[in-house]
Amino acid sequence: MTKADVISEISEKTGISKDDVQISVEAFFNVVKGSMADGENIYIRGFGSFVNKKRARKIARNISKNTAIVIDEHYIPSFKPSKVFVEKIKTSEKVKV
């Protein structure tokens, strides 16, 4: 499912125009990206958490040049689903193999 599909489905279910839904969805993504870039985590009850995970400093190897590279500690964005979200997926009939 793409972002356009999500916007269409929200528009159909709520009766709100696609343009208004698109503005809202884009605003949500911008808030998430901006907040996480500022070092804030976002917690949405019943859905999950957008958190910045810290990666420790490490030494990696460039195999093409056979040299060592130092990768400083840094943060990466991560999503952790809530227990309610995970349980919904686990019990879904459509997801089972």
Biopython code that builds the backbone (N, CA, C, O; Angstrom):
import numpy as np
from Bio.PDB.StructureBuilder import StructureBuilder

atoms = [
    (1, "MET", "N", (0.853, -1.174, 0.000)),
    (1, "MET", "CA", (0.000, 0.000, 0.000)),
    (1, "MET", "C", (0.899, 1.238, 0.000)),
    (1, "MET", "O", (1.839, 1.334, 0.789)),
    (2, "THR", "N", (0.605, 2.166, -0.878)),
    (2, "THR", "CA", (1.389, 3.389, -0.979)),
    (2, "THR", "C", (0.715, 4.518, -0.204)),
    (2, "THR", "O", (-0.408, 4.374, 0.279)),
    (3, "LYS", "N", (1.423, 5.645, -0.093)),
    (3, "LYS", "CA", (0.856, 6.798, 0.593)),
    (3, "LYS", "C", (-0.414, 7.260, -0.122)),
    (3, "LYS", "O", (-1.378, 7.655, 0.533)),
    (4, "ALA", "N", (-0.428, 7.215, -1.449)),
    (4, "ALA", "CA", (-1.618, 7.606, -2.215)),
    (4, "ALA", "C", (-2.793, 6.685, -1.899)),
    (4, "ALA", "O", (-3.933, 7.142, -1.813)),
    (5, "ASP", "N", (-2.521, 5.387, -1.725)),
    (5, "ASP", "CA", (-3.578, 4.436, -1.374)),
    (5, "ASP", "C", (-4.133, 4.744, 0.020)),
    (5, "ASP", "O", (-5.342, 4.680, 0.241)),
    (6, "VAL", "N", (-3.256, 5.071, 0.937)),
    (6, "VAL", "CA", (-3.684, 5.413, 2.302)),
    (6, "VAL", "C", (-4.566, 6.660, 2.260)),
    (6, "VAL", "O", (-5.621, 6.702, 2.894)),
    (7, "ILE", "N", (-4.135, 7.664, 1.518)),
    (7, "ILE", "CA", (-4.915, 8.905, 1.412)),
    (7, "ILE", "C", (-6.285, 8.625, 0.806)),
    (7, "ILE", "O", (-7.289, 9.155, 1.283)),
    (8, "SER", "N", (-6.342, 7.807, -0.230)),
    (8, "SER", "CA", (-7.621, 7.467, -0.859)),
    (8, "SER", "C", (-8.541, 6.741, 0.110)),
    (8, "SER", "O", (-9.732, 7.043, 0.185)),
    (9, "GLU", "N", (-7.993, 5.786, 0.852)),
    (9, "GLU", "CA", (-8.815, 5.017, 1.789)),
    (9, "GLU", "C", (-9.341, 5.888, 2.926)),
    (9, "GLU", "O", (-10.504, 5.772, 3.309)),
    (10, "ILE", "N", (-8.493, 6.759, 3.464)),
    (10, "ILE", "CA", (-8.950, 7.667, 4.522)),
    (10, "ILE", "C", (-10.039, 8.583, 3.981)),
    (10, "ILE", "O", (-11.030, 8.845, 4.662)),
    (11, "SER", "N", (-9.857, 9.068, 2.765)),
    (11, "SER", "CA", (-10.843, 9.948, 2.146)),
    (11, "SER", "C", (-12.187, 9.240, 1.984)),
    (11, "SER", "O", (-13.236, 9.820, 2.265)),
    (12, "GLU", "N", (-12.151, 7.984, 1.529)),
    (12, "GLU", "CA", (-13.389, 7.218, 1.352)),
    (12, "GLU", "C", (-14.083, 6.948, 2.681)),
    (12, "GLU", "O", (-15.307, 7.048, 2.774)),
    (13, "LYS", "N", (-13.302, 6.603, 3.720)),
    (13, "LYS", "CA", (-13.902, 6.241, 5.011)),
    (13, "LYS", "C", (-14.436, 7.445, 5.779)),
    (13, "LYS", "O", (-15.387, 7.315, 6.549)),
    (14, "THR", "N", (-13.827, 8.628, 5.575)),
    (14, "THR", "CA", (-14.236, 9.798, 6.357)),
    (14, "THR", "C", (-15.106, 10.770, 5.588)),
    (14, "THR", "O", (-15.801, 11.587, 6.192)),
    (15, "GLY", "N", (-15.081, 10.696, 4.258)),
    (15, "GLY", "CA", (-15.838, 11.649, 3.462)),
    (15, "GLY", "C", (-15.129, 12.985, 3.300)),
    (15, "GLY", "O", (-15.705, 13.932, 2.764)),
    (16, "ILE", "N", (-13.894, 13.068, 3.753)),
    (16, "ILE", "CA", (-13.095, 14.287, 3.609)),
    (16, "ILE", "C", (-12.412, 14.239, 2.246)),
    (16, "ILE", "O", (-12.033, 13.165, 1.780)),
    (17, "SER", "N", (-12.257, 15.381, 1.615)),
    (17, "SER", "CA", (-11.660, 15.401, 0.278)),
    (17, "SER", "C", (-10.216, 14.903, 0.323)),
    (17, "SER", "O", (-9.527, 15.035, 1.334)),
    (18, "LYS", "N", (-9.775, 14.329, -0.797)),
    (18, "LYS", "CA", (-8.420, 13.791, -0.877)),
    (18, "LYS", "C", (-7.372, 14.867, -0.648)),
    (18, "LYS", "O", (-6.329, 14.599, -0.051)),
    (19, "ASP", "N", (-7.639, 16.082, -1.116)),
    (19, "ASP", "CA", (-6.680, 17.177, -0.936)),
    (19, "ASP", "C", (-6.480, 17.495, 0.548)),
    (19, "ASP", "O", (-5.354, 17.695, 1.003)),
    (20, "ASP", "N", (-7.602, 17.538, 1.303)),
    (20, "ASP", "CA", (-7.507, 17.824, 2.735)),
    (20, "ASP", "C", (-6.809, 16.689, 3.480)),
    (20, "ASP", "O", (-6.008, 16.932, 4.382)),
    (21, "VAL", "N", (-7.114, 15.459, 3.103)),
    (21, "VAL", "CA", (-6.466, 14.306, 3.735)),
    (21, "VAL", "C", (-4.970, 14.319, 3.422)),
    (21, "VAL", "O", (-4.151, 14.042, 4.298)),
    (22, "GLN", "N", (-4.613, 14.637, 2.181)),
    (22, "GLN", "CA", (-3.204, 14.675, 1.805)),
    (22, "GLN", "C", (-2.449, 15.726, 2.624)),
    (22, "GLN", "O", (-1.327, 15.478, 3.066)),
    (23, "ILE", "N", (-3.050, 16.878, 2.823)),
    (23, "ILE", "CA", (-2.423, 17.925, 3.623)),
    (23, "ILE", "C", (-2.204, 17.427, 5.047)),
    (23, "ILE", "O", (-1.142, 17.655, 5.627)),
    (24, "SER", "N", (-3.198, 16.751, 5.614)),
    (24, "SER", "CA", (-3.085, 16.232, 6.983)),
    (24, "SER", "C", (-2.015, 15.155, 7.101)),
    (24, "SER", "O", (-1.221, 15.156, 8.041)),
    (25, "VAL", "N", (-2.001, 14.241, 6.142)),
    (25, "VAL", "CA", (-1.013, 13.156, 6.173)),
    (25, "VAL", "C", (0.400, 13.719, 6.027)),
    (25, "VAL", "O", (1.311, 13.320, 6.753)),
    (26, "GLU", "N", (0.580, 14.648, 5.085)),
    (26, "GLU", "CA", (1.893, 15.274, 4.896)),
    (26, "GLU", "C", (2.314, 16.031, 6.151)),
    (26, "GLU", "O", (3.483, 15.995, 6.536)),
    (27, "ALA", "N", (1.364, 16.718, 6.793)),
    (27, "ALA", "CA", (1.675, 17.454, 8.015)),
    (27, "ALA", "C", (2.106, 16.491, 9.120)),
    (27, "ALA", "O", (3.034, 16.788, 9.872)),
    (28, "PHE", "N", (1.443, 15.344, 9.224)),
    (28, "PHE", "CA", (1.811, 14.343, 10.225)),
    (28, "PHE", "C", (3.246, 13.867, 10.003)),
    (28, "PHE", "O", (4.043, 13.812, 10.940)),
    (29, "PHE", "N", (3.569, 13.523, 8.749)),
    (29, "PHE", "CA", (4.927, 13.047, 8.457)),
    (29, "PHE", "C", (5.967, 14.131, 8.731)),
    (29, "PHE", "O", (7.055, 13.836, 9.225)),
    (30, "ASN", "N", (5.638, 15.383, 8.413)),
    (30, "ASN", "CA", (6.577, 16.479, 8.677)),
    (30, "ASN", "C", (6.795, 16.685, 10.165)),
    (30, "ASN", "O", (7.915, 16.966, 10.591)),
    (31, "VAL", "N", (5.742, 16.549, 10.964)),
    (31, "VAL", "CA", (5.876, 16.670, 12.416)),
    (31, "VAL", "C", (6.755, 15.532, 12.954)),
    (31, "VAL", "O", (7.629, 15.766, 13.788)),
    (32, "VAL", "N", (6.526, 14.315, 12.483)),
    (32, "VAL", "CA", (7.320, 13.173, 12.935)),
    (32, "VAL", "C", (8.796, 13.386, 12.578)),
    (32, "VAL", "O", (9.668, 13.234, 13.434)),
    (33, "LYS", "N", (9.075, 13.736, 11.322)),
    (33, "LYS", "CA", (10.458, 13.940, 10.890)),
    (33, "LYS", "C", (11.117, 15.089, 11.635)),
    (33, "LYS", "O", (12.260, 14.970, 12.076)),
    (34, "GLY", "N", (10.402, 16.205, 11.778)),
    (34, "GLY", "CA", (10.961, 17.369, 12.472)),
    (34, "GLY", "C", (11.228, 17.105, 13.940)),
    (34, "GLY", "O", (12.273, 17.487, 14.467)),
    (35, "SER", "N", (10.284, 16.453, 14.599)),
    (35, "SER", "CA", (10.443, 16.158, 16.021)),
    (35, "SER", "C", (11.594, 15.192, 16.258)),
    (35, "SER", "O", (12.382, 15.374, 17.185)),
    (36, "MET", "N", (11.690, 14.174, 15.426)),
    (36, "MET", "CA", (12.771, 13.208, 15.607)),
    (36, "MET", "C", (14.122, 13.836, 15.272)),
    (36, "MET", "O", (15.126, 13.496, 15.898)),
    (37, "ALA", "N", (14.165, 14.741, 14.301)),
    (37, "ALA", "CA", (15.408, 15.440, 13.980)),
    (37, "ALA", "C", (15.837, 16.335, 15.135)),
    (37, "ALA", "O", (17.026, 16.599, 15.309)),
    (38, "ASP", "N", (14.868, 16.807, 15.930)),
    (38, "ASP", "CA", (15.177, 17.625, 17.100)),
    (38, "ASP", "C", (15.490, 16.776, 18.326)),
    (38, "ASP", "O", (15.732, 17.319, 19.404)),
    (39, "GLY", "N", (15.489, 15.454, 18.179)),
    (39, "GLY", "CA", (15.835, 14.570, 19.283)),
    (39, "GLY", "C", (14.658, 14.134, 20.130)),
    (39, "GLY", "O", (14.852, 13.505, 21.170)),
    (40, "GLU", "N", (13.452, 14.450, 19.718)),
    (40, "GLU", "CA", (12.270, 14.061, 20.486)),
    (40, "GLU", "C", (11.735, 12.726, 19.979)),
    (40, "GLU", "O", (11.782, 12.436, 18.783)),
    (41, "ASN", "N", (11.230, 11.928, 20.900)),
    (41, "ASN", "CA", (10.559, 10.682, 20.538)),
    (41, "ASN", "C", (9.059, 10.941, 20.510)),
    (41, "ASN", "O", (8.569, 11.842, 21.191)),
    (42, "ILE", "N", (8.329, 10.157, 19.727)),
    (42, "ILE", "CA", (6.883, 10.330, 19.600)),
    (42, "ILE", "C", (6.209, 9.041, 20.040)),
    (42, "ILE", "O", (6.520, 7.964, 19.531)),
    (43, "TYR", "N", (5.284, 9.153, 20.988)),
    (43, "TYR", "CA", (4.567, 7.999, 21.512)),
    (43, "TYR", "C", (3.088, 8.145, 21.180)),
    (43, "TYR", "O", (2.446, 9.109, 21.598)),
    (44, "ILE", "N", (2.548, 7.190, 20.429)),
    (44, "ILE", "CA", (1.134, 7.202, 20.065)),
    (44, "ILE", "C", (0.489, 5.969, 20.687)),
    (44, "ILE", "O", (0.711, 4.845, 20.235)),
    (45, "ARG", "N", (-0.305, 6.188, 21.720)),
    (45, "ARG", "CA", (-0.924, 5.101, 22.467)),
    (45, "ARG", "C", (-1.776, 4.227, 21.549)),
    (45, "ARG", "O", (-2.587, 4.736, 20.774)),
    (46, "GLY", "N", (-1.589, 2.920, 21.640)),
    (46, "GLY", "CA", (-2.351, 1.980, 20.839)),
    (46, "GLY", "C", (-1.787, 1.769, 19.444)),
    (46, "GLY", "O", (-2.280, 0.919, 18.701)),
    (47, "PHE", "N", (-0.757, 2.532, 19.076)),
    (47, "PHE", "CA", (-0.155, 2.392, 17.747)),
    (47, "PHE", "C", (1.320, 2.038, 17.855)),
    (47, "PHE", "O", (1.744, 0.991, 17.365)),
    (48, "GLY", "N", (2.100, 2.894, 18.487)),
    (48, "GLY", "CA", (3.519, 2.604, 18.630)),
    (48, "GLY", "C", (4.326, 3.846, 18.928)),
    (48, "GLY", "O", (3.779, 4.921, 19.174)),
    (49, "SER", "N", (5.637, 3.682, 18.901)),
    (49, "SER", "CA", (6.554, 4.762, 19.236)),
    (49, "SER", "C", (7.574, 4.958, 18.122)),
    (49, "SER", "O", (8.131, 3.997, 17.592)),
    (50, "PHE", "N", (7.805, 6.207, 17.781)),
    (50, "PHE", "CA", (8.890, 6.576, 16.880)),
    (50, "PHE", "C", (10.020, 7.058, 17.776)),
    (50, "PHE", "O", (9.882, 8.077, 18.454)),
    (51, "VAL", "N", (11.131, 6.343, 17.788)),
    (51, "VAL", "CA", (12.229, 6.671, 18.691)),
    (51, "VAL", "C", (13.544, 6.761, 17.923)),
    (51, "VAL", "O", (13.712, 6.155, 16.864)),
    (52, "ASN", "N", (14.466, 7.529, 18.483)),
    (52, "ASN", "CA", (15.822, 7.606, 17.958)),
    (52, "ASN", "C", (16.676, 6.604, 18.722)),
    (52, "ASN", "O", (16.792, 6.692, 19.945)),
    (53, "LYS", "N", (17.272, 5.658, 18.014)),
    (53, "LYS", "CA", (18.136, 4.670, 18.652)),
    (53, "LYS", "C", (19.587, 5.085, 18.465)),
    (53, "LYS", "O", (19.998, 5.512, 17.386)),
    (54, "LYS", "N", (20.339, 4.951, 19.527)),
    (54, "LYS", "CA", (21.746, 5.326, 19.494)),
    (54, "LYS", "C", (22.586, 4.145, 19.019)),
    (54, "LYS", "O", (22.464, 3.037, 19.541)),
    (55, "ARG", "N", (23.426, 4.385, 18.039)),
    (55, "ARG", "CA", (24.378, 3.382, 17.564)),
    (55, "ARG", "C", (25.749, 3.763, 18.087)),
    (55, "ARG", "O", (26.177, 4.909, 17.942)),
    (56, "ALA", "N", (26.425, 2.829, 18.681)),
    (56, "ALA", "CA", (27.731, 3.085, 19.280)),
    (56, "ALA", "C", (28.802, 3.296, 18.207)),
    (56, "ALA", "O", (28.638, 2.892, 17.056)),
    (57, "ARG", "N", (29.891, 3.933, 18.609)),
    (57, "ARG", "CA", (31.038, 4.125, 17.722)),
    (57, "ARG", "C", (31.625, 2.754, 17.411)),
    (57, "ARG", "O", (31.723, 1.900, 18.292)),
    (58, "LYS", "N", (32.018, 2.545, 16.144)),
    (58, "LYS", "CA", (32.585, 1.250, 15.792)),
    (58, "LYS", "C", (33.600, 1.417, 14.672)),
    (58, "LYS", "O", (33.658, 2.444, 13.997)),
    (59, "ILE", "N", (34.379, 0.393, 14.505)),
    (59, "ILE", "CA", (35.355, 0.363, 13.422)),
    (59, "ILE", "C", (34.839, -0.608, 12.366)),
    (59, "ILE", "O", (34.591, -1.780, 12.650)),
    (60, "ALA", "N", (34.685, -0.109, 11.161)),
    (60, "ALA", "CA", (34.216, -0.938, 10.050)),
    (60, "ALA", "C", (35.372, -1.121, 9.080)),
    (60, "ALA", "O", (36.419, -0.490, 9.226)),
    (61, "ARG", "N", (35.185, -1.970, 8.110)),
    (61, "ARG", "CA", (36.247, -2.245, 7.154)),
    (61, "ARG", "C", (35.742, -1.990, 5.743)),
    (61, "ARG", "O", (34.672, -2.456, 5.351)),
    (62, "ASN", "N", (36.542, -1.233, 4.984)),
    (62, "ASN", "CA", (36.273, -1.027, 3.566)),
    (62, "ASN", "C", (36.975, -2.168, 2.838)),
    (62, "ASN", "O", (38.195, -2.145, 2.678)),
    (63, "ILE", "N", (36.217, -3.156, 2.401)),
    (63, "ILE", "CA", (36.842, -4.364, 1.855)),
    (63, "ILE", "C", (37.470, -4.131, 0.491)),
    (63, "ILE", "O", (38.387, -4.858, 0.109)),
    (64, "SER", "N", (36.997, -3.126, -0.257)),
    (64, "SER", "CA", (37.597, -2.891, -1.574)),
    (64, "SER", "C", (38.996, -2.284, -1.454)),
    (64, "SER", "O", (39.859, -2.546, -2.292)),
    (65, "LYS", "N", (39.224, -1.475, -0.414)),
    (65, "LYS", "CA", (40.546, -0.865, -0.218)),
    (65, "LYS", "C", (41.311, -1.511, 0.926)),
    (65, "LYS", "O", (42.475, -1.188, 1.164)),
    (66, "ASN", "N", (40.655, -2.425, 1.634)),
    (66, "ASN", "CA", (41.243, -3.107, 2.791)),
    (66, "ASN", "C", (41.749, -2.116, 3.830)),
    (66, "ASN", "O", (42.873, -2.228, 4.318)),
    (67, "THR", "N", (40.898, -1.136, 4.164)),
    (67, "THR", "CA", (41.241, -0.147, 5.175)),
    (67, "THR", "C", (40.165, -0.119, 6.253)),
    (67, "THR", "O", (39.023, -0.521, 6.029)),
    (68, "ALA", "N", (40.556, 0.364, 7.419)),
    (68, "ALA", "CA", (39.613, 0.495, 8.527)),
    (68, "ALA", "C", (38.980, 1.882, 8.485)),
    (68, "ALA", "O", (39.647, 2.871, 8.179)),
    (69, "ILE", "N", (37.702, 1.944, 8.791)),
    (69, "ILE", "CA", (36.959, 3.199, 8.821)),
    (69, "ILE", "C", (36.315, 3.321, 10.195)),
    (69, "ILE", "O", (35.710, 2.372, 10.694)),
    (70, "VAL", "N", (36.449, 4.484, 10.795)),
    (70, "VAL", "CA", (35.809, 4.723, 12.091)),
    (70, "VAL", "C", (34.438, 5.347, 11.834)),
    (70, "VAL", "O", (34.332, 6.391, 11.190)),
    (71, "ILE", "N", (33.404, 4.704, 12.339)),
    (71, "ILE", "CA", (32.048, 5.239, 12.243)),
    (71, "ILE", "C", (31.682, 5.746, 13.630)),
    (71, "ILE", "O", (31.550, 4.967, 14.574)),
    (72, "ASP", "N", (31.519, 7.058, 13.743)),
    (72, "ASP", "CA", (31.200, 7.669, 15.032)),
    (72, "ASP", "C", (29.817, 7.255, 15.499)),
    (72, "ASP", "O", (28.995, 6.780, 14.715)),
    (73, "GLU", "N", (29.573, 7.442, 16.788)),
    (73, "GLU", "CA", (28.242, 7.119, 17.301)),
    (73, "GLU", "C", (27.233, 8.032, 16.623)),
    (73, "GLU", "O", (27.520, 9.197, 16.346)),
    (74, "HIS", "N", (26.051, 7.494, 16.360)),
    (74, "HIS", "CA", (25.012, 8.246, 15.678)),
    (74, "HIS", "C", (23.646, 7.679, 16.053)),
    (74, "HIS", "O", (23.542, 6.633, 16.693)),
    (75, "TYR", "N", (22.628, 8.377, 15.648)),
    (75, "TYR", "CA", (21.257, 7.963, 15.927)),
    (75, "TYR", "C", (20.561, 7.573, 14.641)),
    (75, "TYR", "O", (20.797, 8.161, 13.585)),
    (76, "ILE", "N", (19.697, 6.571, 14.742)),
    (76, "ILE", "CA", (18.881, 6.169, 13.601)),
    (76, "ILE", "C", (17.411, 6.151, 14.047)),
    (76, "ILE", "O", (17.113, 5.814, 15.192)),
    (77, "PRO", "N", (16.501, 6.515, 13.142)),
    (77, "PRO", "CA", (15.083, 6.465, 13.508)),
    (77, "PRO", "C", (14.601, 5.020, 13.550)),
    (77, "PRO", "O", (15.047, 4.174, 12.773)),
    (78, "SER", "N", (13.687, 4.758, 14.468)),
    (78, "SER", "CA", (13.162, 3.413, 14.619)),
    (78, "SER", "C", (11.690, 3.497, 15.015)),
    (78, "SER", "O", (11.255, 4.473, 15.626)),
    (79, "PHE", "N", (10.935, 2.469, 14.662)),
    (79, "PHE", "CA", (9.532, 2.391, 15.060)),
    (79, "PHE", "C", (9.329, 1.133, 15.881)),
    (79, "PHE", "O", (9.739, 0.044, 15.477)),
    (80, "LYS", "N", (8.698, 1.285, 17.031)),
    (80, "LYS", "CA", (8.381, 0.132, 17.872)),
    (80, "LYS", "C", (6.863, 0.073, 18.009)),
    (80, "LYS", "O", (6.268, 0.962, 18.618)),
    (81, "PRO", "N", (6.224, -0.965, 17.450)),
    (81, "PRO", "CA", (4.765, -1.053, 17.538)),
    (81, "PRO", "C", (4.305, -1.343, 18.967)),
    (81, "PRO", "O", (5.017, -1.980, 19.744)),
    (82, "SER", "N", (3.101, -0.863, 19.303)),
    (82, "SER", "CA", (2.545, -1.119, 20.631)),
    (82, "SER", "C", (2.072, -2.570, 20.723)),
    (82, "SER", "O", (1.940, -3.257, 19.711)),
    (83, "LYS", "N", (1.825, -3.017, 21.934)),
    (83, "LYS", "CA", (1.339, -4.377, 22.142)),
    (83, "LYS", "C", (-0.021, -4.581, 21.466)),
    (83, "LYS", "O", (-0.297, -5.656, 20.934)),
    (84, "VAL", "N", (-0.863, -3.551, 21.490)),
    (84, "VAL", "CA", (-2.180, -3.628, 20.856)),
    (84, "VAL", "C", (-2.019, -3.824, 19.350)),
    (84, "VAL", "O", (-2.717, -4.639, 18.746)),
    (85, "PHE", "N", (-1.100, -3.074, 18.749)),
    (85, "PHE", "CA", (-0.831, -3.165, 17.307)),
    (85, "PHE", "C", (-0.300, -4.549, 16.953)),
    (85, "PHE", "O", (-0.768, -5.165, 15.996)),
    (86, "VAL", "N", (0.663, -5.037, 17.708)),
    (86, "VAL", "CA", (1.253, -6.354, 17.449)),
    (86, "VAL", "C", (0.195, -7.443, 17.572)),
    (86, "VAL", "O", (0.140, -8.355, 16.747)),
    (87, "GLU", "N", (-0.641, -7.351, 18.596)),
    (87, "GLU", "CA", (-1.684, -8.360, 18.808)),
    (87, "GLU", "C", (-2.703, -8.342, 17.665)),
    (87, "GLU", "O", (-3.183, -9.396, 17.249)),
    (88, "LYS", "N", (-3.032, -7.165, 17.160)),
    (88, "LYS", "CA", (-3.964, -7.043, 16.035)),
    (88, "LYS", "C", (-3.413, -7.768, 14.814)),
    (88, "LYS", "O", (-4.158, -8.454, 14.115)),
    (89, "ILE", "N", (-2.126, -7.626, 14.552)),
    (89, "ILE", "CA", (-1.498, -8.286, 13.405)),
    (89, "ILE", "C", (-1.422, -9.800, 13.632)),
    (89, "ILE", "O", (-1.682, -10.581, 12.717)),
    (90, "LYS", "N", (-1.067, -10.206, 14.843)),
    (90, "LYS", "CA", (-0.945, -11.638, 15.149)),
    (90, "LYS", "C", (-2.269, -12.377, 14.984)),
    (90, "LYS", "O", (-2.289, -13.531, 14.556)),
    (91, "THR", "N", (-3.371, -11.715, 15.323)),
    (91, "THR", "CA", (-4.671, -12.368, 15.286)),
    (91, "THR", "C", (-5.413, -12.153, 13.965)),
    (91, "THR", "O", (-6.524, -12.658, 13.801)),
    (92, "SER", "N", (-4.831, -11.425, 13.035)),
    (92, "SER", "CA", (-5.461, -11.166, 11.757)),
    (92, "SER", "C", (-5.511, -12.424, 10.897)),
    (92, "SER", "O", (-4.513, -13.131, 10.760)),
    (93, "GLU", "N", (-6.656, -12.691, 10.330)),
    (93, "GLU", "CA", (-6.813, -13.854, 9.451)),
    (93, "GLU", "C", (-6.169, -13.626, 8.083)),
    (93, "GLU", "O", (-5.737, -14.581, 7.438)),
    (94, "LYS", "N", (-6.101, -12.387, 7.642)),
    (94, "LYS", "CA", (-5.574, -12.075, 6.327)),
    (94, "LYS", "C", (-4.053, -12.136, 6.263)),
    (94, "LYS", "O", (-3.497, -12.280, 5.174)),
    (95, "VAL", "N", (-3.367, -12.030, 7.391)),
    (95, "VAL", "CA", (-1.907, -12.019, 7.407)),
    (95, "VAL", "C", (-1.343, -13.421, 7.534)),
    (95, "VAL", "O", (-0.207, -13.666, 7.129)),
    (96, "LYS", "N", (-2.114, -14.350, 8.090)),
    (96, "LYS", "CA", (-1.621, -15.709, 8.322)),
    (96, "LYS", "C", (-1.258, -16.406, 7.025)),
    (96, "LYS", "O", (-1.894, -16.209, 5.989)),
    (97, "VAL", "N", (-0.224, -17.222, 7.107)),
    (97, "VAL", "CA", (0.274, -17.942, 5.935)),
    (97, "VAL", "C", (-0.379, -19.296, 5.817)),
    (97, "VAL", "O", (-0.082, -20.046, 4.888)),
]
sb = StructureBuilder()
sb.init_structure("model")
sb.init_model(0)
sb.init_chain("A")
sb.init_seg("    ")
for serial, (resi, resn, name, xyz) in enumerate(atoms, 1):
    if name == "N":
        sb.init_residue(resn, " ", resi, " ")
    sb.init_atom(name, np.array(xyz, "f"), 0.0, 1.0, " ", f" {name:<3s}", serial, name[0])
structure = sb.get_structure()
